[in-house]
């Protein structure tokens, strides 16, 4: 019995010894945490933040650059006899702010008494100049140099986006594990979309210190140091002069201007109104300014060119015409009586062919055209016949880029809506529906939704006679580079190229003798355009809409303009679009009276 107990005790002793040996091995060999803790007093690890890439306009004008910024970091264990009153005086803090800073320090995930942890952020050049000679008075505190974004202009803010500290939620989703708490990251716009190109790669330096914390030079002669790699510069497609002019015209208005070069899909102007000064979302006062801008009821952070969804209105009649020609239900010579008892219309016309119907924006004509497309008599059941026709129509309309995101190089692009049979099945809850229930989509009303970017792209597609390049804002990544490969591909519609000449003729007629003749016509330049007046919720005025391209042959610019609550498309939107075209092609307007009319804003 005693021998058995002795054996059991020996086994237990051996097992306990093994456990201690394994733990000791793990601590000394496998886990370098304790080694780091031991070395932290002798070796200081300092991050070398990379310079973020610069951003230019298409003509080489600088838009976004970097200015120095500093963080104050601390190793808590090294703080000795801190004179809090003097510290507050040097760093311009109240005692309460200092106490709060220490409380927040200890809450940080990365906090350690023996490691550098960020204490204060966003110190400016002026702050640094004031404190650098006093820093030695406060043991344990160190300066970390970095940079923040600055802007040469107040324009283009909604597309450029802004940079701020990475959030905990973003850190949790970062599969690359590149970012650390306190790092800056693009939060919206180009800054977010091209983050991996702009951000560069951080470096690190290791410094030796003696027991008093005095710098003794590089650890191992810099053998373990890595150099930061700057981010790549971006050249945008934007013409800054045109962008500034567009924002000038949109002052005091809500809406958007999108101008595209049809031959490339490069966006020349991208105006969202109202907007904000991008310098407000940079530097020390970012948080306060962001709260202020976010609470503005006019929604300056709302990127209208790609997030606002409107009914397309009468400009959609051009797409309807192209689809009807492709489906063979009409010819360019088809005439339809303007029967206003079926659907309301306007203007002095009565029995137009297709070109005339587009020129005069005849609602009964396109009501008739859509009925022909949706009810071809493929089956006897009118409900099923409409379903079949609608899905064929939807396929063609989607080929223009409607109903789904185009793929612009910005986040948060909306898709708009092109209804199909599944959509109406859900909308009617399984009850039957037919043409008479949905005919308002014939004139761009009803369930149709588009974003302004899609309408500018549509104008470019007509200008190209049937194809488009995906609209994009960056034409070169790196010095002498190219855009992303997806922006070099042509996208063809399902419509035969020969039919687009009808649309081009009609859009020319709109400007020369139709609804756009008074404010969209330019001397010596053939402008092709289409007005639209988009229904709004009463008692608000309708939205003013206009799309155009110019010149007719070898077009250089395609434009869409939306001005909210401004009434007829022939007024506000047509005026602004023609001024944008004039500015881009001629360098300035020759029609000061139209510019003055736009700036007055008296459209109703």
Helices and strands as residue ranges (DSSP letters): H 2-25, I 26-30, H 33-39, E 43-48, E 55-56, E 62-74, G 76-78, H 84-91, H 95-107, E 117-123, H 125-131, G 135-137, E 141-151, H 157-160, E 163-165, H 168-173, E 184-186, H 189-193, H 195-198, E 203-209, E 215-218, G 219-222, E 234-236, H 240-249, E 255-261, E 266-273, G 278-281, H 286-294, H 304-307, E 309-310, G 313-315, H 316-327, E 336-337, E 351-352, H 354-359, H 363-374, H 382-398, H 421-427, H 435-438, G 439-443, E 450-451, H 452-463, E 467-469, E 474-477, G 485-488, E 490-492, G 497-499, H 500-513, E 527-534, E 543-550, E 557-563, H 572-586, H 592-600
